Amino acid sequence: MCYWIMSETATPIVRSSVQPIPKEDLELDELKAQINALEEKIKARFGESPSDDSIHTYSLDDSEELLPDHVTPEYAPMDPESKMPEADDWEPEAYDEYISAEVRLPRDGKEILGTVTG
């Protein structure tokens, strides 16, 4: 997982680890001034934030329309009933098909055969 961070020169950089600014530091006038200065640099470089920051759901009936780059597309399935269920919607009984299945397990550098019992 990577984070996009805006540098002091309003140049995006990528980092794999970040730390949040403590709440008490966010209340300091000096840090507020630095944040406002950075926001002004970002606006000067990239312009104002888009006002339409929505998600657009496509369907088969949509005409070929061009969406702005900042709008996140969301695709509707061709058959809504064929959607994959969420992990939380699974019932424990759905895993009964694994009972009595034979599996290979590593043990002491060798593979041994095991049977699912429950």
Biopython code that builds the backbone (N, CA, C, O; Angstrom):
import numpy as np
from Bio.PDB.StructureBuilder import StructureBuilder

atoms = [
    (1, "MET", "N", (0.850, -1.159, 0.000)),
    (1, "MET", "CA", (0.000, 0.000, 0.000)),
    (1, "MET", "C", (0.902, 1.230, 0.000)),
    (1, "MET", "O", (1.857, 1.306, 0.773)),
    (2, "CYS", "N", (0.600, 2.178, -0.857)),
    (2, "CYS", "CA", (1.388, 3.399, -0.956)),
    (2, "CYS", "C", (0.501, 4.615, -0.738)),
    (2, "CYS", "O", (-0.708, 4.570, -0.964)),
    (3, "TYR", "N", (1.113, 5.682, -0.302)),
    (3, "TYR", "CA", (0.419, 6.940, -0.065)),
    (3, "TYR", "C", (1.012, 8.002, -0.975)),
    (3, "TYR", "O", (2.228, 8.071, -1.154)),
    (4, "TRP", "N", (0.151, 8.828, -1.548)),
    (4, "TRP", "CA", (0.586, 9.978, -2.327)),
    (4, "TRP", "C", (0.625, 11.169, -1.385)),
    (4, "TRP", "O", (-0.379, 11.514, -0.762)),
    (5, "ILE", "N", (1.788, 11.792, -1.287)),
    (5, "ILE", "CA", (1.991, 12.912, -0.381)),
    (5, "ILE", "C", (2.374, 14.126, -1.206)),
    (5, "ILE", "O", (3.131, 14.017, -2.170)),
    (6, "MET", "N", (1.854, 15.275, -0.829)),
    (6, "MET", "CA", (2.183, 16.508, -1.520)),
    (6, "MET", "C", (3.362, 17.158, -0.802)),
    (6, "MET", "O", (3.286, 17.449, 0.392)),
    (7, "SER", "N", (4.454, 17.385, -1.539)),
    (7, "SER", "CA", (5.639, 17.998, -0.929)),
    (7, "SER", "C", (5.436, 19.509, -0.805)),
    (7, "SER", "O", (4.421, 20.048, -1.244)),
    (8, "GLU", "N", (6.406, 20.174, -0.209)),
    (8, "GLU", "CA", (6.319, 21.624, -0.017)),
    (8, "GLU", "C", (6.317, 22.381, -1.341)),
    (8, "GLU", "O", (5.875, 23.529, -1.397)),
    (9, "THR", "N", (6.806, 21.748, -2.406)),
    (9, "THR", "CA", (6.822, 22.399, -3.720)),
    (9, "THR", "C", (5.599, 22.011, -4.545)),
    (9, "THR", "O", (5.554, 22.268, -5.748)),
    (10, "ALA", "N", (4.615, 21.400, -3.908)),
    (10, "ALA", "CA", (3.379, 20.947, -4.552)),
    (10, "ALA", "C", (3.660, 19.890, -5.613)),
    (10, "ALA", "O", (2.983, 19.829, -6.639)),
    (11, "THR", "N", (4.664, 19.060, -5.353)),
    (11, "THR", "CA", (4.996, 17.942, -6.227)),
    (11, "THR", "C", (4.598, 16.656, -5.512)),
    (11, "THR", "O", (5.077, 16.400, -4.407)),
    (12, "PRO", "N", (3.735, 15.843, -6.115)),
    (12, "PRO", "CA", (3.328, 14.602, -5.442)),
    (12, "PRO", "C", (4.490, 13.614, -5.379)),
    (12, "PRO", "O", (5.220, 13.441, -6.355)),
    (13, "ILE", "N", (4.655, 12.970, -4.229)),
    (13, "ILE", "CA", (5.649, 11.919, -4.050)),
    (13, "ILE", "C", (4.943, 10.710, -3.444)),
    (13, "ILE", "O", (3.877, 10.840, -2.843)),
    (14, "VAL", "N", (5.545, 9.540, -3.607)),
    (14, "VAL", "CA", (4.936, 8.300, -3.125)),
    (14, "VAL", "C", (5.766, 7.764, -1.963)),
    (14, "VAL", "O", (6.994, 7.715, -2.035)),
    (15, "ARG", "N", (5.086, 7.365, -0.901)),
    (15, "ARG", "CA", (5.740, 6.778, 0.260)),
    (15, "ARG", "C", (4.940, 5.560, 0.715)),
    (15, "ARG", "O", (3.714, 5.529, 0.609)),
    (16, "SER", "N", (5.652, 4.567, 1.219)),
    (16, "SER", "CA", (4.960, 3.363, 1.687)),
    (16, "SER", "C", (4.621, 3.432, 3.169)),
    (16, "SER", "O", (3.837, 2.620, 3.660)),
    (17, "SER", "N", (5.192, 4.376, 3.880)),
    (17, "SER", "CA", (4.826, 4.520, 5.289)),
    (17, "SER", "C", (4.686, 6.006, 5.615)),
    (17, "SER", "O", (5.496, 6.830, 5.193)),
    (18, "VAL", "N", (3.659, 6.319, 6.359)),
    (18, "VAL", "CA", (3.387, 7.694, 6.767)),
    (18, "VAL", "C", (2.964, 7.690, 8.226)),
    (18, "VAL", "O", (2.590, 6.653, 8.775)),
    (19, "GLN", "N", (3.027, 8.861, 8.848)),
    (19, "GLN", "CA", (2.560, 9.011, 10.219)),
    (19, "GLN", "C", (1.604, 10.187, 10.252)),
    (19, "GLN", "O", (1.883, 11.221, 9.644)),
    (20, "PRO", "N", (0.489, 10.057, 10.942)),
    (20, "PRO", "CA", (-0.443, 11.187, 11.033)),
    (20, "PRO", "C", (0.137, 12.290, 11.915)),
    (20, "PRO", "O", (0.964, 12.034, 12.790)),
    (21, "ILE", "N", (-0.310, 13.511, 11.670)),
    (21, "ILE", "CA", (0.089, 14.636, 12.503)),
    (21, "ILE", "C", (-0.761, 14.579, 13.770)),
    (21, "ILE", "O", (-1.986, 14.489, 13.682)),
    (22, "PRO", "N", (-0.134, 14.629, 14.945)),
    (22, "PRO", "CA", (-0.915, 14.587, 16.192)),
    (22, "PRO", "C", (-1.909, 15.750, 16.260)),
    (22, "PRO", "O", (-1.632, 16.842, 15.763)),
    (23, "LYS", "N", (-3.064, 15.506, 16.877)),
    (23, "LYS", "CA", (-4.121, 16.527, 16.955)),
    (23, "LYS", "C", (-3.644, 17.798, 17.628)),
    (23, "LYS", "O", (-4.007, 18.897, 17.208)),
    (24, "GLU", "N", (-2.830, 17.663, 18.674)),
    (24, "GLU", "CA", (-2.370, 18.862, 19.372)),
    (24, "GLU", "C", (-1.454, 19.711, 18.490)),
    (24, "GLU", "O", (-1.409, 20.932, 18.640)),
    (25, "ASP", "N", (-0.725, 19.071, 17.571)),
    (25, "ASP", "CA", (0.121, 19.831, 16.649)),
    (25, "ASP", "C", (-0.714, 20.557, 15.599)),
    (25, "ASP", "O", (-0.335, 21.632, 15.133)),
    (26, "LEU", "N", (-1.855, 19.967, 15.226)),
    (26, "LEU", "CA", (-2.723, 20.605, 14.232)),
    (26, "LEU", "C", (-3.310, 21.920, 14.742)),
    (26, "LEU", "O", (-3.743, 22.753, 13.945)),
    (27, "GLU", "N", (-3.328, 22.112, 16.046)),
    (27, "GLU", "CA", (-3.874, 23.337, 16.632)),
    (27, "GLU", "C", (-2.848, 24.476, 16.684)),
    (27, "GLU", "O", (-3.213, 25.615, 16.979)),
    (28, "LEU", "N", (-1.585, 24.189, 16.403)),
    (28, "LEU", "CA", (-0.545, 25.212, 16.453)),
    (28, "LEU", "C", (-0.681, 26.177, 15.274)),
    (28, "LEU", "O", (-0.894, 25.753, 14.138)),
    (29, "ASP", "N", (-0.558, 27.476, 15.553)),
    (29, "ASP", "CA", (-0.700, 28.494, 14.515)),
    (29, "ASP", "C", (0.364, 28.349, 13.435)),
    (29, "ASP", "O", (0.091, 28.592, 12.259)),
    (30, "GLU", "N", (1.574, 27.955, 13.823)),
    (30, "GLU", "CA", (2.660, 27.805, 12.852)),
    (30, "GLU", "C", (2.342, 26.708, 11.832)),
    (30, "GLU", "O", (2.573, 26.877, 10.635)),
    (31, "LEU", "N", (1.810, 25.582, 12.318)),
    (31, "LEU", "CA", (1.458, 24.478, 11.421)),
    (31, "LEU", "C", (0.262, 24.854, 10.555)),
    (31, "LEU", "O", (0.224, 24.502, 9.376)),
    (32, "LYS", "N", (-0.711, 25.560, 11.116)),
    (32, "LYS", "CA", (-1.860, 26.013, 10.321)),
    (32, "LYS", "C", (-1.394, 26.912, 9.178)),
    (32, "LYS", "O", (-1.906, 26.814, 8.063)),
    (33, "ALA", "N", (-0.427, 27.785, 9.448)),
    (33, "ALA", "CA", (0.105, 28.672, 8.410)),
    (33, "ALA", "C", (0.820, 27.863, 7.325)),
    (33, "ALA", "O", (0.700, 28.182, 6.142)),
    (34, "GLN", "N", (1.568, 26.812, 7.717)),
    (34, "GLN", "CA", (2.250, 25.959, 6.744)),
    (34, "GLN", "C", (1.235, 25.206, 5.872)),
    (34, "GLN", "O", (1.426, 25.073, 4.664)),
    (35, "ILE", "N", (0.172, 24.724, 6.485)),
    (35, "ILE", "CA", (-0.859, 23.998, 5.737)),
    (35, "ILE", "C", (-1.552, 24.935, 4.753)),
    (35, "ILE", "O", (-1.775, 24.561, 3.601)),
    (36, "ASN", "N", (-1.893, 26.144, 5.188)),
    (36, "ASN", "CA", (-2.532, 27.115, 4.295)),
    (36, "ASN", "C", (-1.609, 27.487, 3.139)),
    (36, "ASN", "O", (-2.066, 27.629, 2.005)),
    (37, "ALA", "N", (-0.309, 27.649, 3.414)),
    (37, "ALA", "CA", (0.654, 27.972, 2.356)),
    (37, "ALA", "C", (0.733, 26.829, 1.348)),
    (37, "ALA", "O", (0.794, 27.072, 0.143)),
    (38, "LEU", "N", (0.734, 25.579, 1.832)),
    (38, "LEU", "CA", (0.769, 24.427, 0.936)),
    (38, "LEU", "C", (-0.500, 24.354, 0.098)),
    (38, "LEU", "O", (-0.432, 24.075, -1.099)),
    (39, "GLU", "N", (-1.655, 24.600, 0.708)),
    (39, "GLU", "CA", (-2.911, 24.583, -0.045)),
    (39, "GLU", "C", (-2.900, 25.636, -1.145)),
    (39, "GLU", "O", (-3.414, 25.385, -2.235)),
    (40, "GLU", "N", (-2.325, 26.808, -0.884)),
    (40, "GLU", "CA", (-2.235, 27.852, -1.910)),
    (40, "GLU", "C", (-1.317, 27.420, -3.050)),
    (40, "GLU", "O", (-1.617, 27.680, -4.215)),
    (41, "LYS", "N", (-0.202, 26.762, -2.729)),
    (41, "LYS", "CA", (0.705, 26.261, -3.769)),
    (41, "LYS", "C", (0.011, 25.209, -4.629)),
    (41, "LYS", "O", (0.175, 25.181, -5.848)),
    (42, "ILE", "N", (-0.765, 24.346, -3.977)),
    (42, "ILE", "CA", (-1.481, 23.298, -4.712)),
    (42, "ILE", "C", (-2.510, 23.928, -5.648)),
    (42, "ILE", "O", (-2.629, 23.520, -6.803)),
    (43, "LYS", "N", (-3.259, 24.930, -5.152)),
    (43, "LYS", "CA", (-4.247, 25.605, -5.996)),
    (43, "LYS", "C", (-3.575, 26.326, -7.158)),
    (43, "LYS", "O", (-4.096, 26.332, -8.273)),
    (44, "ALA", "N", (-2.415, 26.934, -6.898)),
    (44, "ALA", "CA", (-1.704, 27.639, -7.963)),
    (44, "ALA", "C", (-1.210, 26.662, -9.027)),
    (44, "ALA", "O", (-1.203, 26.985, -10.215)),
    (45, "ARG", "N", (-0.799, 25.472, -8.606)),
    (45, "ARG", "CA", (-0.260, 24.507, -9.572)),
    (45, "ARG", "C", (-1.346, 23.713, -10.288)),
    (45, "ARG", "O", (-1.255, 23.484, -11.494)),
    (46, "PHE", "N", (-2.371, 23.293, -9.554)),
    (46, "PHE", "CA", (-3.375, 22.398, -10.125)),
    (46, "PHE", "C", (-4.736, 23.037, -10.331)),
    (46, "PHE", "O", (-5.587, 22.434, -10.985)),
    (47, "GLY", "N", (-4.978, 24.213, -9.811)),
    (47, "GLY", "CA", (-6.278, 24.859, -9.934)),
    (47, "GLY", "C", (-7.201, 24.455, -8.801)),
    (47, "GLY", "O", (-6.809, 23.730, -7.886)),
    (48, "GLU", "N", (-8.427, 24.934, -8.877)),
    (48, "GLU", "CA", (-9.421, 24.640, -7.842)),
    (48, "GLU", "C", (-9.836, 23.177, -7.887)),
    (48, "GLU", "O", (-9.747, 22.530, -8.930)),
    (49, "SER", "N", (-10.286, 22.663, -6.757)),
    (49, "SER", "CA", (-10.793, 21.296, -6.692)),
    (49, "SER", "C", (-12.080, 21.197, -7.489)),
    (49, "SER", "O", (-12.866, 22.144, -7.500)),
    (50, "PRO", "N", (-12.315, 20.072, -8.158)),
    (50, "PRO", "CA", (-13.565, 19.908, -8.888)),
    (50, "PRO", "C", (-14.748, 19.907, -7.932)),
    (50, "PRO", "O", (-14.673, 19.340, -6.842)),
    (51, "SER", "N", (-15.830, 20.538, -8.340)),
    (51, "SER", "CA", (-17.009, 20.578, -7.478)),
    (51, "SER", "C", (-17.830, 19.300, -7.610)),
    (51, "SER", "O", (-18.543, 18.933, -6.676)),
    (52, "ASP", "N", (-17.744, 18.613, -8.754)),
    (52, "ASP", "CA", (-18.483, 17.373, -8.976)),
    (52, "ASP", "C", (-17.575, 16.201, -8.645)),
    (52, "ASP", "O", (-16.899, 15.670, -9.527)),
    (53, "ASP", "N", (-17.554, 15.798, -7.392)),
    (53, "ASP", "CA", (-16.680, 14.718, -6.939)),
    (53, "ASP", "C", (-17.519, 13.489, -6.647)),
    (53, "ASP", "O", (-17.502, 12.962, -5.534)),
    (54, "SER", "N", (-18.251, 13.038, -7.650)),
    (54, "SER", "CA", (-19.192, 11.951, -7.424)),
    (54, "SER", "C", (-18.717, 10.665, -8.088)),
    (54, "SER", "O", (-17.698, 10.632, -8.778)),
    (55, "ILE", "N", (-19.479, 9.623, -7.860)),
    (55, "ILE", "CA", (-19.233, 8.335, -8.506)),
    (55, "ILE", "C", (-20.304, 8.145, -9.563)),
    (55, "ILE", "O", (-21.493, 8.304, -9.287)),
    (56, "HIS", "N", (-19.889, 7.807, -10.758)),
    (56, "HIS", "CA", (-20.823, 7.606, -11.858)),
    (56, "HIS", "C", (-20.982, 6.109, -12.085)),
    (56, "HIS", "O", (-19.997, 5.395, -12.274)),
    (57, "THR", "N", (-22.223, 5.636, -12.067)),
    (57, "THR", "CA", (-22.492, 4.226, -12.311)),
    (57, "THR", "C", (-22.879, 4.043, -13.777)),
    (57, "THR", "O", (-23.841, 4.635, -14.266)),
    (58, "TYR", "N", (-22.099, 3.203, -14.462)),
    (58, "TYR", "CA", (-22.383, 2.916, -15.861)),
    (58, "TYR", "C", (-23.479, 1.865, -15.964)),
    (58, "TYR", "O", (-23.635, 1.027, -15.076)),
    (59, "SER", "N", (-24.215, 1.915, -17.027)),
    (59, "SER", "CA", (-25.142, 0.839, -17.345)),
    (59, "SER", "C", (-25.059, 0.605, -18.842)),
    (59, "SER", "O", (-24.440, 1.388, -19.563)),
    (60, "LEU", "N", (-25.674, -0.458, -19.310)),
    (60, "LEU", "CA", (-25.623, -0.776, -20.734)),
    (60, "LEU", "C", (-26.376, 0.248, -21.575)),
    (60, "LEU", "O", (-26.131, 0.360, -22.776)),
    (61, "ASP", "N", (-27.290, 0.997, -20.958)),
    (61, "ASP", "CA", (-28.089, 1.967, -21.699)),
    (61, "ASP", "C", (-27.371, 3.306, -21.868)),
    (61, "ASP", "O", (-27.831, 4.157, -22.629)),
    (62, "ASP", "N", (-26.246, 3.506, -21.166)),
    (62, "ASP", "CA", (-25.529, 4.780, -21.264)),
    (62, "ASP", "C", (-24.957, 4.972, -22.654)),
    (62, "ASP", "O", (-24.465, 4.035, -23.282)),
    (63, "SER", "N", (-25.031, 6.186, -23.110)),
    (63, "SER", "CA", (-24.355, 6.508, -24.357)),
    (63, "SER", "C", (-22.878, 6.714, -24.035)),
    (63, "SER", "O", (-22.501, 6.832, -22.869)),
    (64, "GLU", "N", (-22.057, 6.757, -25.063)),
    (64, "GLU", "CA", (-20.625, 6.969, -24.861)),
    (64, "GLU", "C", (-20.402, 8.410, -24.446)),
    (64, "GLU", "O", (-20.309, 9.300, -25.291)),
    (65, "GLU", "N", (-20.317, 8.635, -23.168)),
    (65, "GLU", "CA", (-20.099, 9.983, -22.680)),
    (65, "GLU", "C", (-18.725, 10.059, -22.034)),
    (65, "GLU", "O", (-18.252, 9.089, -21.442)),
    (66, "LEU", "N", (-18.099, 11.197, -22.149)),
    (66, "LEU", "CA", (-16.789, 11.382, -21.540)),
    (66, "LEU", "C", (-16.963, 11.971, -20.153)),
    (66, "LEU", "O", (-17.637, 12.984, -19.969)),
    (67, "LEU", "N", (-16.348, 11.321, -19.189)),
    (67, "LEU", "CA", (-16.409, 11.798, -17.817)),
    (67, "LEU", "C", (-15.116, 12.518, -17.478)),
    (67, "LEU", "O", (-14.055, 12.168, -17.996)),
    (68, "PRO", "N", (-15.194, 13.517, -16.617)),
    (68, "PRO", "CA", (-13.957, 14.161, -16.184)),
    (68, "PRO", "C", (-13.057, 13.170, -15.457)),
    (68, "PRO", "O", (-13.537, 12.172, -14.918)),
    (69, "ASP", "N", (-11.762, 13.440, -15.439)),
    (69, "ASP", "CA", (-10.804, 12.519, -14.826)),
    (69, "ASP", "C", (-11.028, 12.323, -13.340)),
    (69, "ASP", "O", (-10.651, 11.283, -12.798)),
    (70, "HIS", "N", (-11.632, 13.294, -12.663)),
    (70, "HIS", "CA", (-11.774, 13.191, -11.219)),
    (70, "HIS", "C", (-12.992, 12.379, -10.796)),
    (70, "HIS", "O", (-13.162, 12.122, -9.604)),
    (71, "VAL", "N", (-13.845, 11.968, -11.730)),
    (71, "VAL", "CA", (-15.032, 11.182, -11.394)),
    (71, "VAL", "C", (-14.663, 9.703, -11.441)),
    (71, "VAL", "O", (-14.111, 9.227, -12.433)),
    (72, "THR", "N", (-14.966, 8.983, -10.372)),
    (72, "THR", "CA", (-14.644, 7.567, -10.272)),
    (72, "THR", "C", (-15.743, 6.741, -10.932)),
    (72, "THR", "O", (-16.899, 6.816, -10.517)),
    (73, "PRO", "N", (-15.400, 5.951, -11.959)),
    (73, "PRO", "CA", (-16.436, 5.132, -12.594)),
    (73, "PRO", "C", (-16.751, 3.905, -11.752)),
    (73, "PRO", "O", (-15.878, 3.329, -11.103)),
    (74, "GLU", "N", (-18.003, 3.529, -11.781)),
    (74, "GLU", "CA", (-18.451, 2.320, -11.095)),
    (74, "GLU", "C", (-19.292, 1.555, -12.109)),
    (74, "GLU", "O", (-20.240, 2.110, -12.665)),
    (75, "TYR", "N", (-18.964, 0.301, -12.357)),
    (75, "TYR", "CA", (-19.622, -0.450, -13.413)),
    (75, "TYR", "C", (-20.752, -1.304, -12.860)),
    (75, "TYR", "O", (-20.588, -1.998, -11.857)),
    (76, "ALA", "N", (-21.891, -1.246, -13.521)),
    (76, "ALA", "CA", (-23.037, -2.070, -13.140)),
    (76, "ALA", "C", (-22.889, -3.423, -13.833)),
    (76, "ALA", "O", (-22.530, -3.463, -15.010)),
    (77, "PRO", "N", (-23.153, -4.522, -13.147)),
    (77, "PRO", "CA", (-23.019, -5.839, -13.781)),
    (77, "PRO", "C", (-24.116, -6.051, -14.820)),
    (77, "PRO", "O", (-25.203, -5.483, -14.721)),
    (78, "MET", "N", (-23.812, -6.880, -15.819)),
    (78, "MET", "CA", (-24.808, -7.170, -16.853)),
    (78, "MET", "C", (-26.000, -7.899, -16.245)),
    (78, "MET", "O", (-27.145, -7.643, -16.620)),
    (79, "ASP", "N", (-25.737, -8.802, -15.315)),
    (79, "ASP", "CA", (-26.796, -9.532, -14.641)),
    (79, "ASP", "C", (-26.685, -9.239, -13.148)),
    (79, "ASP", "O", (-25.858, -9.843, -12.465)),
    (80, "PRO", "N", (-27.505, -8.322, -12.630)),
    (80, "PRO", "CA", (-27.361, -7.925, -11.220)),
    (80, "PRO", "C", (-27.440, -9.080, -10.234)),
    (80, "PRO", "O", (-26.859, -9.005, -9.151)),
    (81, "GLU", "N", (-28.153, -10.153, -10.591)),
    (81, "GLU", "CA", (-28.285, -11.276, -9.677)),
    (81, "GLU", "C", (-27.024, -12.132, -9.624)),
    (81, "GLU", "O", (-26.895, -12.989, -8.749)),
    (82, "SER", "N", (-26.086, -11.908, -10.556)),
    (82, "SER", "CA", (-24.874, -12.718, -10.582)),
    (82, "SER", "C", (-23.726, -12.078, -9.815)),
    (82, "SER", "O", (-22.585, -12.529, -9.911)),
    (83, "LYS", "N", (-24.023, -11.027, -9.051)),
    (83, "LYS", "CA", (-22.974, -10.378, -8.274)),
    (83, "LYS", "C", (-22.434, -11.335, -7.220)),
    (83, "LYS", "O", (-23.177, -12.134, -6.650)),
    (84, "MET", "N", (-21.132, -11.243, -6.967)),
    (84, "MET", "CA", (-20.521, -12.063, -5.932)),
    (84, "MET", "C", (-20.976, -11.556, -4.572)),
    (84, "MET", "O", (-20.935, -10.350, -4.324)),
    (85, "PRO", "N", (-21.402, -12.431, -3.700)),
    (85, "PRO", "CA", (-21.855, -11.990, -2.378)),
    (85, "PRO", "C", (-20.687, -11.470, -1.545)),
    (85, "PRO", "O", (-19.540, -11.873, -1.739)),
    (86, "GLU", "N", (-20.991, -10.594, -0.641)),
    (86, "GLU", "CA", (-19.983, -10.076, 0.270)),
    (86, "GLU", "C", (-19.527, -11.185, 1.215)),
    (86, "GLU", "O", (-20.273, -12.130, 1.472)),
    (87, "ALA", "N", (-18.325, -11.073, 1.723)),
    (87, "ALA", "CA", (-17.781, -12.094, 2.616)),
    (87, "ALA", "C", (-18.627, -12.235, 3.875)),
    (87, "ALA", "O", (-18.760, -13.330, 4.420)),
    (88, "ASP", "N", (-19.203, -11.120, 4.336)),
    (88, "ASP", "CA", (-20.013, -11.175, 5.551)),
    (88, "ASP", "C", (-21.358, -11.859, 5.331)),
    (88, "ASP", "O", (-22.021, -12.249, 6.292)),
    (89, "ASP", "N", (-21.767, -12.007, 4.058)),
    (89, "ASP", "CA", (-23.051, -12.615, 3.758)),
    (89, "ASP", "C", (-22.986, -14.146, 3.688)),
    (89, "ASP", "O", (-24.026, -14.792, 3.550)),
    (90, "TRP", "N", (-21.800, -14.735, 3.779)),
    (90, "TRP", "CA", (-21.656, -16.183, 3.696)),
    (90, "TRP", "C", (-22.134, -16.827, 4.987)),
    (90, "TRP", "O", (-21.918, -16.307, 6.081)),
    (91, "GLU", "N", (-22.776, -17.947, 4.835)),
    (91, "GLU", "CA", (-23.230, -18.725, 5.976)),
    (91, "GLU", "C", (-22.206, -19.833, 6.256)),
    (91, "GLU", "O", (-21.569, -20.315, 5.320)),
    (92, "PRO", "N", (-22.032, -20.239, 7.490)),
    (92, "PRO", "CA", (-21.063, -21.308, 7.790)),
    (92, "PRO", "C", (-21.346, -22.603, 7.041)),
    (92, "PRO", "O", (-20.426, -23.366, 6.748)),
    (93, "GLU", "N", (-22.611, -22.851, 6.730)),
    (93, "GLU", "CA", (-22.957, -24.082, 6.017)),
    (93, "GLU", "C", (-22.337, -24.119, 4.620)),
    (93, "GLU", "O", (-22.180, -25.194, 4.041)),
    (94, "ALA", "N", (-21.988, -22.968, 4.084)),
    (94, "ALA", "CA", (-21.410, -22.927, 2.742)),
    (94, "ALA", "C", (-20.050, -23.611, 2.709)),
    (94, "ALA", "O", (-19.593, -24.020, 1.641)),
    (95, "TYR", "N", (-19.401, -23.743, 3.853)),
    (95, "TYR", "CA", (-18.087, -24.362, 3.904)),
    (95, "TYR", "C", (-18.157, -25.866, 4.144)),
    (95, "TYR", "O", (-17.113, -26.512, 4.240)),
    (96, "ASP", "N", (-19.367, -26.451, 4.247)),
    (96, "ASP", "CA", (-19.510, -27.888, 4.456)),
    (96, "ASP", "C", (-18.906, -28.688, 3.313)),
    (96, "ASP", "O", (-18.541, -29.848, 3.504)),
    (97, "GLU", "N", (-18.793, -28.101, 2.144)),
    (97, "GLU", "CA", (-18.253, -28.840, 1.000)),
    (97, "GLU", "C", (-16.779, -29.181, 1.204)),
    (97, "GLU", "O", (-16.257, -30.043, 0.497)),
    (98, "TYR", "N", (-16.093, -28.534, 2.145)),
    (98, "TYR", "CA", (-14.686, -28.814, 2.394)),
    (98, "TYR", "C", (-14.501, -29.986, 3.360)),
    (98, "TYR", "O", (-13.403, -30.531, 3.473)),
    (99, "ILE", "N", (-15.565, -30.371, 4.050)),
    (99, "ILE", "CA", (-15.456, -31.493, 4.983)),
    (99, "ILE", "C", (-15.192, -32.764, 4.188)),
    (99, "ILE", "O", (-15.851, -33.032, 3.183)),
    (100, "SER", "N", (-14.241, -33.527, 4.641)),
    (100, "SER", "CA", (-13.751, -34.786, 4.055)),
    (100, "SER", "C", (-12.857, -34.551, 2.836)),
    (100, "SER", "O", (-12.483, -35.504, 2.151)),
    (101, "ALA", "N", (-12.511, -33.287, 2.560)),
    (101, "ALA", "CA", (-11.569, -33.027, 1.474)),
    (101, "ALA", "C", (-10.165, -33.376, 1.942)),
    (101, "ALA", "O", (-9.826, -33.174, 3.108)),
    (102, "GLU", "N", (-9.348, -33.901, 1.033)),
    (102, "GLU", "CA", (-7.969, -34.226, 1.367)),
    (102, "GLU", "C", (-7.078, -33.048, 0.961)),
    (102, "GLU", "O", (-7.192, -32.510, -0.140)),
    (103, "VAL", "N", (-6.190, -32.663, 1.882)),
    (103, "VAL", "CA", (-5.294, -31.533, 1.623)),
    (103, "VAL", "C", (-3.867, -31.946, 1.933)),
    (103, "VAL", "O", (-3.622, -32.839, 2.744)),
    (104, "ARG", "N", (-2.928, -31.277, 1.268)),
    (104, "ARG", "CA", (-1.509, -31.511, 1.539)),
    (104, "ARG", "C", (-1.013, -30.410, 2.462)),
    (104, "ARG", "O", (-1.242, -29.227, 2.212)),
    (105, "LEU", "N", (-0.340, -30.804, 3.523)),
    (105, "LEU", "CA", (0.158, -29.850, 4.506)),
    (105, "LEU", "C", (1.656, -30.048, 4.703)),
    (105, "LEU", "O", (2.132, -31.182, 4.741)),
    (106, "PRO", "N", (2.407, -28.945, 4.830)),
    (106, "PRO", "CA", (3.850, -29.094, 5.080)),
    (106, "PRO", "C", (4.102, -29.463, 6.542)),
    (106, "PRO", "O", (3.495, -28.902, 7.454)),
    (107, "ARG", "N", (5.014, -30.423, 6.745)),
    (107, "ARG", "CA", (5.378, -30.822, 8.112)),
    (107, "ARG", "C", (6.802, -31.359, 8.098)),
    (107, "ARG", "O", (7.095, -32.340, 7.415)),
    (108, "ASP", "N", (7.682, -30.718, 8.851)),
    (108, "ASP", "CA", (9.088, -31.119, 8.943)),
    (108, "ASP", "C", (9.755, -31.205, 7.573)),
    (108, "ASP", "O", (10.540, -32.118, 7.316)),
    (109, "GLY", "N", (9.444, -30.262, 6.705)),
    (109, "GLY", "CA", (10.063, -30.232, 5.386)),
    (109, "GLY", "C", (9.460, -31.193, 4.386)),
    (109, "GLY", "O", (9.909, -31.253, 3.241)),
    (110, "LYS", "N", (8.468, -31.935, 4.786)),
    (110, "LYS", "CA", (7.789, -32.881, 3.888)),
    (110, "LYS", "C", (6.326, -32.515, 3.805)),
    (110, "LYS", "O", (5.808, -31.790, 4.655)),
    (111, "GLU", "N", (5.660, -33.016, 2.781)),
    (111, "GLU", "CA", (4.210, -32.811, 2.672)),
    (111, "GLU", "C", (3.505, -34.075, 3.159)),
    (111, "GLU", "O", (3.855, -35.193, 2.781)),
    (112, "ILE", "N", (2.511, -33.862, 4.003)),
    (112, "ILE", "CA", (1.710, -34.980, 4.469)),
    (112, "ILE", "C", (0.268, -34.751, 4.029)),
    (112, "ILE", "O", (-0.144, -33.615, 3.792)),
    (113, "LEU", "N", (-0.486, -35.824, 3.922)),
    (113, "LEU", "CA", (-1.872, -35.741, 3.521)),
    (113, "LEU", "C", (-2.748, -35.623, 4.771)),
    (113, "LEU", "O", (-2.558, -36.350, 5.746)),
    (114, "GLY", "N", (-3.698, -34.706, 4.725)),
    (114, "GLY", "CA", (-4.627, -34.556, 5.824)),
    (114, "GLY", "C", (-6.055, -34.527, 5.309)),
    (114, "GLY", "O", (-6.284, -34.307, 4.120)),
    (115, "THR", "N", (-7.014, -34.745, 6.192)),
    (115, "THR", "CA", (-8.419, -34.740, 5.832)),
    (115, "THR", "C", (-9.142, -33.697, 6.684)),
    (115, "THR", "O", (-8.959, -33.645, 7.900)),
    (116, "VAL", "N", (-9.950, -32.883, 6.050)),
    (116, "VAL", "CA", (-10.729, -31.865, 6.764)),
    (116, "VAL", "C", (-11.851, -32.583, 7.496)),
    (116, "VAL", "O", (-12.637, -33.306, 6.884)),
    (117, "THR", "N", (-11.925, -32.381, 8.809)),
    (117, "THR", "CA", (-12.949, -33.061, 9.603)),
    (117, "THR", "C", (-14.012, -32.095, 10.129)),
    (117, "THR", "O", (-15.080, -32.537, 10.553)),
    (118, "GLY", "N", (-13.751, -30.825, 10.111)),
    (118, "GLY", "CA", (-14.755, -29.889, 10.631)),
    (118, "GLY", "C", (-14.352, -28.455, 10.387)),
    (118, "GLY", "O", (-15.082, -27.536, 10.761)),
]
sb = StructureBuilder()
sb.init_structure("model")
sb.init_model(0)
sb.init_chain("A")
sb.init_seg("    ")
for serial, (resi, resn, name, xyz) in enumerate(atoms, 1):
    if name == "N":
        sb.init_residue(resn, " ", resi, " ")
    sb.init_atom(name, np.array(xyz, "f"), 0.0, 1.0, " ", f" {name:<3s}", serial, name[0])
structure = sb.get_structure()
